[in-house]
Amino acid sequence: MSKLFEPFKIGSMEIRNRFMRSATTSYWSDENGIVRPEIIRLYEGLSKGGVGLIVKGHTYVMDSGKAHVGMAGISGDHQVPKLRELTDVVHEHGGKIVTQLNHAGYKSIVDRAGPSEYQEGDWKGRALTVDEIHGIVDAFGEAAERTMDAEFDGVMIHGAHGYLVSQFLSRLANRRTDEYGGSLENRMRLLTEVYDEIRGRVGASFPVLIKMNCDDFSPNGFTVEDSIKVASAMAKRGMDLIEISGGGMGQVGELRRTRAKSDDPALSEANFAGHAEKIHEAINPTPMGLVNGIRTRRCMEALLEKGVTEMISMSRPFIREPDLVRNLEAGQLEATCISCDACSGRGVFSKMMLMCHQE
């Protein structure tokens, strides 16, 4: 049997295969951040389709950290019952699910606040105070407790894609001169405090994961050298899995397309495989998930066999084919997603439930 379909263990959590659905917002929670029935059915379909580990689309840990209309929340107890319904349907069909905790920082639609004063285009963000930072750390911890109340199998910190944790890690966005800025050790202080707060609340055996950038793909932001150091430090701290993605503050498209690639032709479609190889070496034996561009069974198997990653993480292919894992196991050679990005286009984002628009 292909390693793709063999069980795997992340901390105390046993997963039925090596497939991971990377966190993908549904855009469709109500104005109070409560998930709607359509979202619950989406996750039921993913579990029925054979996905081993599902990462719930990002949830805001405090109301001021909401990134967009339709984002789900885990900032209050009123949001827990529907989340528990969601986890119930995933478990009913043999899947495991973790929630992704996030604070949007500068990307908030409520309060654009991040590590420093920051301006991009026609918007300007303010700097958080130290007391506000401490409040955010507490909010992550409280959200992790609600994660357990909702019967998720684990919790993931969103440390990528230019949201708050990622902003603090970036030397481009973070120009603080106190204990939260300057050196990489200081810039990752928010992350380590968030992790320690969560771990202290959920205990040693509850899986804690992180999604982080291999590279911001900006000229002077967060680099792969930084990523290796941060990932290594978090692995030593007890992180149960590190999912590698990319793209943050100041991203330049050309760099994103070229800088993280592997020289190995077998890995060419996995856009971040080159950086991932270096990070994996630094964090081993802590397992890794890798996302972005992976579409063929050939590449998936090569990533596992060459030890680049332990989990194959995908987002857009599962929007089109929630039963992709079953299809691959039955002999399908690749996902039918063509990465047209219509599922996240301006005409649909926050205006309708997540779905594939590929013709």
BALUMMAR-539116 format. One line per 8 residues: number of its first residue (from 1); for each residue x, y, z of N, C-alpha, C. Coordinates in pm, whole numbers, padded with zeros to 5 digits. Layout:
! BALUMMAR-539116
NUM	X,Y,Z,X,Y,Z,X,Y,Z ~ ... .
! end
This chain:
! BALUMMAR-539116
1	00084,-00120,00000,00000,00000,00000,00087,00125,00000 ~ 00049,00226,-00076,00121,00352,-00078,00123,00415,00060 ~ 00235,00477,00093,00248,00546,00221,00141,00654,00237 ~ 00090,00706,00126,-00013,00809,00130,-00135,00766,00212 ~ -00164,00637,00210,-00287,00588,00270,-00261,00512,00401 ~ -00139,00525,00454,-00107,00462,00581,-00140,00556,00696 ~ -00183,00503,00811,-00210,00588,00928,-00082,00657,00975 ~ -00102,00770,01043,00011,00848,01096,-00031,00911,01227 .
9	00064,00929,01316,00033,00985,01447,00098,01122,01465 ~ 00019,01219,01507,00067,01353,01541,00042,01372,01690 ~ 00149,01361,01769,00131,01362,01913,00044,01245,01954 ~ -00064,01273,02024,-00156,01168,02068,-00266,01139,01967 ~ -00267,01210,01855,-00375,01202,01757,-00337,01110,01641 ~ -00410,01000,01625,-00384,00909,01513,-00475,00945,01397 ~ -00415,00960,01279,-00485,01001,01157,-00486,00884,01061 ~ -00592,00869,00985,-00608,00750,00902,-00521,00748,00776 .
17	-00466,00861,00736,-00380,00867,00618,-00294,00992,00624 ~ -00221,01020,00518,-00126,01133,00517,-00184,01258,00453 ~ -00314,01266,00440,-00375,01382,00376,-00429,01481,00479 ~ -00401,01606,00453,-00436,01715,00544,-00507,01823,00463 ~ -00623,01861,00506,-00693,01971,00441,-00649,02100,00508 ~ -00574,02181,00436,-00522,02305,00491,-00638,02401,00520 ~ -00625,02480,00625,-00733,02569,00668,-00781,02655,00551 ~ -00912,02658,00531,-00973,02730,00420,-01101,02795,00471 .
25	-01106,02927,00471,-01226,02992,00521,-01344,02965,00429 ~ -01463,02948,00489,-01585,02923,00411,-01654,03053,00371 ~ -01613,03164,00432,-01671,03298,00409,-01817,03309,00456 ~ -01871,03210,00531,-02016,03199,00539,-02069,03189,00681 ~ -01990,03222,00782,-02043,03229,00918,-02130,03354,00932 ~ -02218,03356,01031,-02306,03471,01045,-02234,03589,01109 ~ -02308,03699,01132,-02245,03822,01182,-02186,03807,01320 ~ -02226,03701,01393,-02170,03673,01526,-02059,03570,01523 .
33	-02015,03533,01404,-01907,03436,01391,-01949,03293,01413 ~ -02079,03266,01407,-02131,03130,01428,-02144,03059,01294 ~ -02090,02937,01287,-02093,02864,01159,-02236,02826,01124 ~ -02265,02831,00993,-02398,02800,00943,-02406,02653,00900 ~ -02527,02601,00880,-02543,02461,00841,-02466,02422,00715 ~ -02455,02514,00619,-02382,02484,00495,-02236,02451,00524 ~ -02179,02519,00624,-02039,02494,00659,-02026,02356,00723 ~ -02119,02322,00808,-02115,02190,00872,-02123,02081,00766 .
41	-02207,02100,00667,-02218,02000,00559,-02089,01993,00478 ~ -02021,02106,00459,-01893,02105,00387,-01792,02016,00458 ~ -01782,02030,00590,-01685,01950,00666,-01726,01804,00673 ~ -01856,01778,00675,-01902,01640,00670,-01857,01575,00539 ~ -01867,01650,00428,-01824,01598,00299,-01676,01568,00294 ~ -01595,01652,00354,-01451,01628,00358,-01418,01502,00436 ~ -01485,01482,00547,-01460,01363,00626,-01508,01237,00554 ~ -01626,01244,00494,-01676,01132,00413,-01580,01101,00299 .
49	-01518,01205,00245,-01428,01189,00131,-01292,01132,00166 ~ -01266,01109,00295,-01145,01039,00334,-01031,01123,00385 ~ -01048,01256,00396,-00938,01339,00445,-00900,01294,00587 ~ -00772,01274,00610,-00727,01226,00741,-00735,01332,00848 ~ -00677,01450,00819,-00676,01561,00915,-00732,01685,00847 ~ -00837,01740,00905,-00899,01861,00854,-00861,01976,00948 ~ -00815,02086,00891,-00792,02207,00969,-00908,02302,00940 ~ -00986,02332,01043,-01099,02424,01029,-01048,02559,00979 .
57	-01121,02622,00887,-01086,02756,00841,-01067,02851,00957 ~ -00979,02947,00944,-00935,03028,01058,-01051,03089,01136 ~ -01032,03097,01268,-01132,03151,01360,-01069,03265,01440 ~ -01143,03374,01456,-01086,03487,01530,-01096,03463,01680 ~ -00986,03494,01750,-00979,03468,01894,-01035,03583,01976 ~ -01046,03700,01914,-01113,03813,01978,-01180,03895,01869 ~ -01289,03961,01904,-01370,04028,01802,-01291,04131,01723 ~ -01196,04197,01788,-01118,04300,01719,-01017,04242,01621 .
65	-01001,04110,01621,-00906,04045,01531,-00972,03977,01413 ~ -01096,04014,01382,-01171,03952,01272,-01116,04000,01138 ~ -01086,03906,01048,-01020,03941,00923,-01116,03980,00811 ~ -01235,03924,00810,-01327,03952,00699,-01469,03913,00737 ~ -01563,03965,00663,-01703,03926,00678,-01715,03777,00650 ~ -01796,03706,00730,-01814,03563,00711,-01712,03476,00781 ~ -01617,03537,00851,-01517,03460,00925,-01580,03401,01050 ~ -01547,03277,01079,-01596,03211,01200,-01519,03262,01322 .
73	-01585,03262,01435,-01521,03307,01558,-01513,03197,01662 ~ -01418,03214,01754,-01408,03129,01872,-01373,03219,01991 ~ -01426,03342,01983,-01397,03446,02082,-01493,03443,02199 ~ -01601,03364,02189,-01700,03360,02295,-01766,03223,02305 ~ -01821,03192,02420,-01884,03062,02441,-02005,03041,02351 ~ -02068,03149,02304,-02186,03135,02220,-02155,03071,02085 ~ -02026,03069,02047,-01988,03012,01918,-01959,02862,01926 ~ -01949,02810,02047,-01906,02671,02067,-02009,02567,02023 .
81	-02138,02580,02053,-02232,02472,02018,-02232,02432,01871 ~ -02231,02529,01781,-02229,02496,01638,-02095,02436,01596 ~ -01987,02480,01659,-01857,02419,01631,-01856,02274,01676 ~ -01924,02246,01787,-01933,02108,01833,-02014,02022,01735 ~ -02117,02080,01675,-02192,02007,01572,-02100,01973,01454 ~ -02012,02067,01421,-01918,02048,01311,-01821,01934,01342 ~ -01764,01935,01461,-01669,01828,01496,-01740,01693,01502 ~ -01865,01693,01547,-01940,01567,01556,-01953,01499,01420 .
89	-01985,01577,01315,-02005,01514,01184,-01872,01467,01125 ~ -01764,01538,01156,-01632,01492,01111,-01596,01360,01178 ~ -01616,01351,01309,-01583,01229,01382,-01671,01112,01341 ~ -01795,01141,01306,-01889,01037,01266,-01839,00959,01144 ~ -01760,01027,01060,-01711,00964,00938,-01561,00933,00943 ~ -01505,00929,01064,-01369,00880,01081,-01257,00981,01066 ~ -01291,01108,01048,-01188,01211,01032,-01145,01271,01165 ~ -01035,01341,01164,-00987,01420,01277,-00985,01567,01233 .
97	-01010,01656,01329,-01018,01798,01294,-00958,01884,01403 ~ -00880,01983,01363,-00826,02082,01456,-00877,02219,01415 ~ -00888,02309,01510,-00929,02445,01477,-00806,02533,01463 ~ -00815,02631,01375,-00704,02725,01355,-00738,02858,01420 ~ -00654,02900,01514,-00677,03024,01589,-00599,03137,01523 ~ -00667,03253,01508,-00603,03362,01437,-00646,03497,01492 ~ -00557,03593,01476,-00586,03735,01497,-00532,03805,01373 ~ -00615,03888,01311,-00579,03945,01181,-00475,04057,01188 .
105	-00460,04122,01303,-00365,04231,01311,-00401,04344,01216 ~ -00306,04384,01131,-00331,04492,01035,-00445,04458,00939 ~ -00472,04328,00920,-00575,04286,00826,-00715,04284,00888 ~ -00726,04326,01013,-00856,04327,01079,-00951,04427,01013 ~ -01078,04390,01006,-01180,04484,00956,-01239,04565,01071 ~ -01192,04539,01192,-01243,04609,01311,-01142,04710,01363 ~ -01016,04669,01375,-00912,04754,01433,-00778,04714,01372 ~ -00729,04795,01278,-00601,04766,01213,-00488,04796,01311 .
113	-00443,04694,01382,-00339,04713,01483,-00240,04597,01475 ~ -00111,04630,01476,-00007,04528,01467,00113,04567,01549 ~ 00229,04511,01515,00347,04536,01597,00392,04681,01599 ~ 00380,04751,01487,00427,04890,01476,00329,04969,01392 ~ 00347,05101,01388,00271,05178,01289,00315,05132,01151 ~ 00217,05114,01063,00249,05056,00933,00148,05107,00831 ~ 00198,05143,00714,00109,05192,00609,00136,05117,00480 ~ 00027,05079,00414,00037,05012,00285,-00078,05061,00198 .
121	-00047,05127,00089,-00152,05183,00005,-00228,05292,00078 ~ -00361,05279,00079,-00444,05384,00139,-00487,05354,00281 ~ -00429,05251,00344,-00464,05224,00483,-00341,05233,00573 ~ -00369,05262,00699,-00262,05275,00797,-00298,05195,00922 ~ -00201,05123,00975,-00221,05045,01096,-00150,05108,01214 ~ -00208,05091,01331,-00146,05145,01453,-00065,05037,01525 ~ 00016,05080,01621,00097,04988,01701,00021,04944,01826 ~ 00025,04816,01855,-00034,04762,01978,00050,04802,02099 .
129	-00016,04824,02211,00056,04845,02337,00094,04710,02396 ~ 00186,04711,02489,00227,04587,02555,00108,04523,02627 ~ 00026,04603,02692,-00092,04549,02759,-00187,04483,02659 ~ -00202,04542,02542,-00287,04482,02439,-00229,04349,02391 ~ -00098,04343,02378,-00033,04217,02338,-00062,04109,02442 ~ -00050,04143,02568,-00079,04046,02674,-00224,04000,02666 ~ -00315,04091,02634,-00456,04055,02619,-00479,03960,02503 ~ -00405,03979,02396,-00417,03890,02280,-00366,03751,02315 .
137	-00256,03744,02388,-00203,03613,02431,-00309,03541,02514 ~ -00371,03611,02607,-00477,03550,02688,-00593,03503,02600 ~ -00627,03582,02498,-00739,03546,02410,-00710,03417,02335 ~ -00586,03397,02291,-00550,03271,02227,-00568,03154,02324 ~ -00529,03174,02449,-00545,03069,02548,-00690,03035,02575 ~ -00773,03139,02587,-00916,03117,02610,-00980,03047,02490 ~ -00938,03085,02370,-00990,03020,02249,-00949,02873,02243 ~ -00829,02842,02291,-00785,02703,02294,-00872,02620,02388 .
145	-00912,02679,02500,-01003,02609,02591,-01138,02583,02524 ~ -01186,02680,02447,-01312,02660,02375,-01296,02553,02267 ~ -01176,02543,02210,-01146,02436,02115,-01172,02300,02178 ~ -01128,02283,02301,-01150,02156,02371,-01299,02138,02402 ~ -01366,02247,02441,-01509,02239,02470,-01588,02195,02346 ~ -01543,02238,02229,-01610,02203,02104,-01567,02066,02052 ~ -01479,01999,02126,-01437,01862,02097,-01356,01849,01968 ~ -01278,01953,01939,-01177,01939,01835,-01068,01844,01884 .
153	-00992,01789,01789,-00886,01694,01822,-00751,01761,01847 ~ -00744,01890,01823,-00621,01964,01842,-00644,02110,01806 ~ -00538,02189,01815,-00549,02332,01789,-00427,02376,01709 ~ -00448,02468,01615,-00340,02520,01532,-00331,02672,01549 ~ -00209,02721,01566,-00181,02865,01567,-00158,02909,01423 ~ -00226,03015,01381,-00202,03069,01246,-00085,03168,01257 ~ 00030,03125,01205,00150,03209,01210,00199,03246,01072 ~ 00107,03248,00973,00148,03270,00833,00063,03378,00767 .
161	00093,03404,00641,00009,03482,00548,-00016,03626,00590 ~ 00076,03683,00665,00066,03825,00696,-00037,03861,00801 ~ -00085,03763,00878,-00171,03794,00993,-00082,03826,01114 ~ -00141,03846,01231,-00071,03910,01341,00059,03840,01381 ~ 00056,03709,01404,00179,03639,01446,00285,03654,01339 ~ 00244,03640,01213,00336,03658,01101,00390,03801,01095 ~ 00306,03898,01125,00348,04039,01126,00458,04062,01230 ~ 00442,04003,01347,00544,04019,01450,00676,03955,01409 .
169	00671,03845,01334,00793,03777,01292,00868,03854,01183 ~ 00798,03939,01110,00856,04010,00996,00933,04135,01040 ~ 01056,04146,00998,01134,04267,01029,01083,04386,00948 ~ 01009,04359,00840,00950,04466,00762,00835,04531,00838 ~ 00747,04450,00897,00630,04502,00969,00660,04537,01113 ~ 00753,04465,01173,00782,04482,01316,00906,04567,01334 ~ 00883,04690,01372,00995,04782,01396,00996,04830,01542 ~ 00941,04747,01630,00938,04781,01773,01079,04784,01830 .
177	01095,04859,01936,01226,04867,02003,01220,04810,02144 ~ 01106,04748,02181,01095,04688,02314,01121,04538,02304 ~ 01074,04461,02402,01104,04318,02407,01032,04238,02298 ~ 00943,04302,02221,00871,04233,02114,00925,04269,01975 ~ 01037,04339,01968,01091,04379,01838,01243,04376,01837 ~ 01299,04392,01718,01444,04395,01704,01498,04259,01660 ~ 01558,04185,01751,01616,04055,01719,01507,03954,01685 ~ 01544,03847,01617,01447,03743,01584,01389,03683,01712 .
185	01471,03666,01813,01422,03614,01941,01311,03702,01996 ~ 01326,03833,01986,01222,03925,02034,01101,03924,01942 ~ 01124,03917,01810,01012,03919,01716,00927,03793,01726 ~ 00984,03683,01775,00905,03562,01791,00849,03548,01933 ~ 00868,03652,02015,00820,03645,02153,00667,03629,02159 ~ 00594,03699,02073,00449,03683,02073,00413,03537,02046 ~ 00477,03477,01947,00448,03337,01914,00477,03244,02031 ~ 00593,03259,02093,00627,03169,02204,00533,03189,02322 .
193	00492,03314,02347,00398,03337,02456,00261,03279,02425 ~ 00218,03290,02300,00090,03231,02259,00096,03079,02275 ~ 00205,03019,02227,00219,02873,02240,00219,02830,02387 ~ 00298,02898,02469,00307,02861,02610,00172,02876,02680 ~ 00098,02982,02644,-00034,03004,02705,-00129,02891,02664 ~ -00128,02857,02537,-00215,02748,02490,-00176,02616,02555 ~ -00049,02585,02554,-00002,02458,02611,-00037,02449,02759 ~ -00025,02560,02829,-00058,02560,02971,-00205,02534,02997 .
201	-00289,02570,02901,-00434,02552,02919,-00484,02417,02871 ~ -00424,02361,02765,-00476,02236,02708,-00402,02113,02759 ~ -00284,02132,02817,-00209,02019,02870,-00109,01962,02770 ~ -00027,01870,02819,00084,01817,02740,00040,01723,02629 ~ -00075,01656,02645,-00113,01552,02549,-00203,01602,02436 ~ -00259,01722,02448,-00348,01775,02345,-00264,01832,02231 ~ -00284,01787,02107,-00198,01831,01996,-00207,01982,01970 ~ -00091,02045,01961,-00080,02187,01925,00006,02195,01800 .
209	-00048,02258,01695,00017,02269,01566,00035,02416,01530 ~ 00115,02441,01428,00129,02578,01379,00137,02576,01227 ~ 00078,02678,01166,00100,02706,01024,00190,02827,01018 ~ 00304,02816,00951,00396,02929,00944,00457,02938,00806 ~ 00506,03057,00775,00568,03080,00645,00707,03020,00639 ~ 00740,02965,00523,00880,02932,00497,00954,03058,00455 ~ 00877,03161,00412,00934,03282,00354,00817,03378,00333 ~ 00836,03505,00364,00733,03604,00332,00736,03644,00186 .
217	00847,03610,00118,00870,03648,-00021,00868,03800,-00039 ~ 00922,03866,00061,00944,04010,00054,01095,04033,00053 ~ 01141,04144,00001,01286,04166,-00006,01353,04171,00131 ~ 01281,04219,00233,01347,04240,00364,01253,04209,00480 ~ 01177,04100,00468,01084,04065,00574,01127,03943,00653 ~ 01055,03832,00635,01082,03707,00705,01135,03609,00602 ~ 01258,03562,00621,01328,03481,00522,01329,03334,00562 ~ 01374,03247,00471,01383,03105,00503,01482,03081,00617 .
225	01587,03164,00623,01683,03149,00735,01614,03177,00868 ~ 01527,03280,00870,01448,03307,00991,01353,03190,01020 ~ 01291,03140,00915,01193,03033,00931,01256,02908,00991 ~ 01373,02874,00945,01444,02757,00999,01466,02773,01149 ~ 01507,02892,01191,01534,02916,01333,01405,02912,01415 ~ 01299,02975,01365,01172,02978,01438,01113,02838,01447 ~ 01112,02766,01334,01056,02630,01333,01133,02539,01427 ~ 01264,02551,01425,01347,02469,01514,01317,02500,01661 .
233	01305,02628,01693,01275,02667,01831,01139,02616,01875 ~ 01039,02622,01787,00905,02576,01823,00900,02424,01834 ~ 00976,02354,01751,00984,02208,01762,01042,02169,01898 ~ 01148,02236,01938,01210,02207,02068,01116,02241,02184 ~ 01028,02335,02161,00935,02377,02266,00820,02276,02284 ~ 00802,02189,02183,00700,02086,02196,00589,02091,02095 ~ 00604,02172,01988,00502,02178,01884,00485,02039,01821 ~ 00361,01997,01798,00335,01861,01751,00343,01846,01599 .
241	00318,01953,01525,00334,01951,01379,00349,02094,01332 ~ 00433,02113,01229,00453,02244,01168,00413,02235,01023 ~ 00309,02310,00986,00266,02315,00846,00335,02434,00779 ~ 00397,02407,00666,00476,02509,00596,00396,02567,00479 ~ 00385,02700,00480,00322,02773,00371,00412,02891,00337 ~ 00357,02998,00278,00441,03112,00245,00359,03231,00199 ~ 00420,03348,00210,00357,03473,00166,00311,03557,00281 ~ 00366,03679,00292,00329,03766,00403,00339,03912,00366 .
249	00371,03996,00464,00379,04140,00444,00487,04173,00341 ~ 00453,04258,00244,00550,04300,00143,00581,04196,00038 ~ 00495,04097,00021,00520,03989,-00074,00538,04042,-00215 ~ 00636,03985,-00285,00661,04016,-00426,00633,03890,-00506 ~ 00542,03899,-00603,00498,03781,-00677,00610,03703,-00742 ~ 00705,03771,-00799,00814,03703,-00868,00895,03617,-00772 ~ 00921,03669,-00651,00995,03592,-00552,00917,03469,-00509 ~ 00784,03483,-00494,00701,03370,-00453,00707,03256,-00555 .
257	00718,03291,-00681,00717,03189,-00785,00849,03116,-00799 ~ 00957,03172,-00745,01089,03114,-00772,01171,03077,-00649 ~ 01159,03152,-00540,01259,03145,-00434,01255,03016,-00351 ~ 01139,02951,-00342,01126,02836,-00253,01125,02703,-00326 ~ 01144,02703,-00456,01136,02581,-00536,01251,02484,-00503 ~ 01223,02354,-00524,01327,02252,-00513,01394,02232,-00649 ~ 01520,02192,-00646,01592,02158,-00769,01555,02019,-00821 ~ 01486,01942,-00739,01450,01806,-00775,01327,01809,-00867 .
265	01339,01760,-00992,01225,01763,-01086,01102,01691,-01033 ~ 01120,01591,-00950,01006,01515,-00897,00921,01598,-00802 ~ 00977,01709,-00753,00908,01793,-00656,00868,01928,-00716 ~ 00876,01943,-00848,00863,02073,-00911,00727,02140,-00887 ~ 00620,02062,-00873,00488,02124,-00857,00464,02172,-00715 ~ 00542,02123,-00618,00529,02167,-00478,00609,02296,-00463 ~ 00539,02408,-00464,00606,02538,-00478,00703,02573,-00366 ~ 00685,02517,-00248,00771,02552,-00135,00863,02436,-00095 .
273	00880,02337,-00182,00953,02216,-00144,01100,02242,-00114 ~ 01162,02335,-00186,01303,02364,-00161,01327,02417,-00022 ~ 01248,02515,00017,01259,02568,00155,01220,02460,00256 ~ 01117,02382,00223,01068,02280,00316,01175,02177,00347 ~ 01256,02141,00248,01363,02045,00271,01458,02094,00381 ~ 01491,02222,00378,01583,02279,00477,01517,02286,00615 ~ 01390,02324,00618,01320,02335,00746,01300,02197,00808 ~ 01265,02100,00725,01243,01964,00775,01367,01909,00842 .
281	01482,01934,00780,01608,01886,00837,01630,01946,00976 ~ 01589,02072,00994,01612,02140,01122,01516,02095,01231 ~ 01394,02054,01195,01293,02022,01297,01279,01872,01322 ~ 01334,01789,01237,01321,01645,01251,01361,01601,01393 ~ 01280,01520,01462,01171,01435,01414,01031,01495,01425 ~ 01018,01624,01458,00884,01686,01459,00826,01679,01318 ~ 00704,01627,01303,00648,01612,01168,00609,01744,01105 ~ 00603,01742,00972,00573,01860,00893,00455,01832,00801 .
289	00377,01937,00773,00281,01936,00664,00327,02039,00562 ~ 00304,02012,00434,00347,02104,00327,00231,02131,00235 ~ 00207,02260,00208,00094,02301,00123,00144,02382,00005 ~ 00061,02395,-00097,00077,02484,-00211,00129,02414,-00336 ~ 00039,02401,-00433,00074,02355,-00567,00071,02205,-00588 ~ 00057,02127,-00482,00064,01981,-00494,-00066,01930,-00557 ~ -00052,01856,-00669,-00171,01813,-00742,-00166,01667,-00787 ~ -00048,01610,-00808,-00040,01475,-00862,00002,01374,-00756 .
297	-00049,01254,-00772,-00010,01146,-00680,00140,01119,-00688 ~ 00195,01134,-00807,00340,01114,-00824,00420,01206,-00734 ~ 00384,01335,-00732,00456,01431,-00647,00429,01404,-00500 ~ 00305,01373,-00465,00271,01342,-00325,00358,01229,-00272 ~ 00369,01123,-00349,00447,01008,-00305,00596,01041,-00297 ~ 00644,01123,-00392,00785,01163,-00389,00817,01246,-00265 ~ 00725,01335,-00227,00746,01418,-00107,00761,01333,00019 ~ 00680,01227,00027,00688,01139,00143,00812,01050,00137 .
305	00838,00992,00022,00950,00899,00008,01085,00968,00028 ~ 01094,01093,-00015,01220,01167,-00002,01233,01236,00134 ~ 01133,01220,00219,01140,01275,00354,01128,01426,00360 ~ 01061,01487,00261,01044,01632,00262,00935,01673,00361 ~ 00833,01589,00374,00721,01618,00462,00656,01487,00505 ~ 00579,01493,00613,00503,01375,00656,00357,01382,00616 ~ 00304,01505,00596,00163,01523,00562,00151,01603,00432 ~ 00064,01558,00344,00036,01628,00219,-00084,01719,00244 .
313	-00060,01849,00243,-00163,01947,00277,-00211,02017,00150 ~ -00343,02026,00135,-00402,02090,00017,-00525,02169,00058 ~ -00557,02270,-00022,-00676,02351,00002,-00767,02350,-00120 ~ -00727,02416,-00228,-00815,02430,-00345,-00860,02296,-00403 ~ -00774,02194,-00411,-00823,02067,-00465,-00941,02009,-00387 ~ -00945,02032,-00256,-01055,01980,-00176,-01182,02065,-00189 ~ -01168,02188,-00235,-01287,02268,-00264,-01361,02207,-00383 ~ -01285,02167,-00483,-01346,02106,-00602,-01384,01961,-00577 .
321	-01298,01887,-00508,-01319,01744,-00487,-01308,01708,-00339 ~ -01413,01721,-00263,-01404,01681,-00122,-01374,01533,-00106 ~ -01402,01453,-00210,-01373,01310,-00207,-01243,01275,-00280 ~ -01152,01372,-00290,-01027,01351,-00363,-00946,01233,-00308 ~ -00940,01218,-00176,-00861,01109,-00118,-00915,00974,-00165 ~ -01047,00958,-00160,-01108,00833,-00207,-01078,00812,-00355 ~ -01082,00919,-00433,-01056,00908,-00577,-00912,00866,-00605 ~ -00818,00924,-00532,-00677,00888,-00550,-00653,00743,-00511 .
329	-00716,00702,-00403,-00699,00564,-00356,-00757,00465,-00458 ~ -00858,00510,-00531,-00921,00424,-00633,-00845,00424,-00765 ~ -00739,00506,-00776,-00657,00503,-00896,-00646,00632,-00972 ~ -00720,00737,-00932,-00706,00867,-00998,-00564,00918,-00978 ~ -00506,00976,-01080,-00364,01013,-01076,-00338,01155,-01029 ~ -00439,01243,-01037,-00417,01380,-00995,-00549,01451,-00966 ~ -00538,01560,-00892,-00656,01642,-00863,-00704,01709,-00991 ~ -00834,01734,-00998,-00889,01800,-01117,-00889,01952,-01105 .
337	-00851,02005,-00988,-00839,02150,-00970,-00731,02206,-01062 ~ -00761,02318,-01129,-00664,02381,-01220,-00608,02511,-01162 ~ -00636,02536,-01033,-00584,02655,-00962,-00623,02785,-01032 ~ -00749,02793,-01076,-00795,02914,-01142,-00825,03026,-01042 ~ -00837,02990,-00913,-00861,03085,-00804,-00997,03155,-00810 ~ -01088,03106,-00892,-01222,03165,-00897,-01296,03148,-00764 ~ -01258,03046,-00687,-01323,03020,-00558,-01296,03131,-00457 ~ -01191,03211,-00479,-01159,03320,-00387,-01161,03456,-00456 .
345	-01228,03464,-00569,-01232,03589,-00645,-01313,03697,-00576 ~ -01292,03821,-00617,-01360,03935,-00554,-01511,03928,-00566 ~ -01559,03866,-00671,-01702,03858,-00692,-01773,03762,-00598 ~ -01696,03671,-00534,-01759,03571,-00446,-01712,03580,-00302 ~ -01593,03636,-00279,-01538,03638,-00144,-01630,03713,-00048 ~ -01671,03645,00057,-01762,03698,00160,-01902,03728,00107 ~ -01930,03686,-00015,-02062,03710,-00073,-02142,03581,-00091 ~ -02073,03469,-00092,-02142,03341,-00104,-02059,03232,-00039 .
353	-02122,03121,-00012,-02056,03005,00049,-01942,02955,-00040 ~ -01834,02913,00021,-01719,02858,-00051,-01761,02745,-00144 ~ -01720,02755,-00270,-01747,02649,-00367,-01653,02663,-00486 ~ -01646,02559,-00567,-01566,02563,-00688,-01646,02629,-00801 ~ -01583,02718,-00876,-01647,02784,-00990,-01581,02745,-01122 ~ -01498,02643,-01118,-01429,02597,-01239,-01529,02537,-01337 ~ -01518,02575,-01461,-01610,02523,-01564,-01556,02393,-01624 .
! end
